[in-house]
Amino acid sequence: MSIESLLVFLVIGGVAGWLAGLMVKGFGFGLLGNIVVGIVGAFIAGWLFPTLGFSLGSGIVAAILHATIGAVVLLVLLRVIKRA
C-alpha cells in the first residue's frame, strides 16, 4: 500500500466517522476515534452490502457514503449495547 493510498483511506475513514457522529446523536470520538469508526464502518458495509446485494457504485463519493452507512450501523449497535 502506497502512502497516497493510506492517506486516502484515512481521509475517507475520518470523513465517514465524522458524518456518522453527526447523524447518531451523542457519539463523538475525536479525530482518531472518528477515523477508526469510519474504517470499521467501511469494513462492516463491505460485508453487509454484498450480502444484501446492494451497491453504491465506485469512486471517492461512493466510498465515503459506503463507509458512512457502515459507521452509522456501528454507532447504532454501540448505542444498543451501551443501553443494555
Buried (B, 14 or more C-beta within 10 A) or exposed (E): EEEEEEEEBBBBBBBBBBBBBEBBEEBEBEEEBBBBBBBBBBEBBEEBBEEEEEEBEEEEEEBBBBBBBBBBBBBBEEBEEEEE
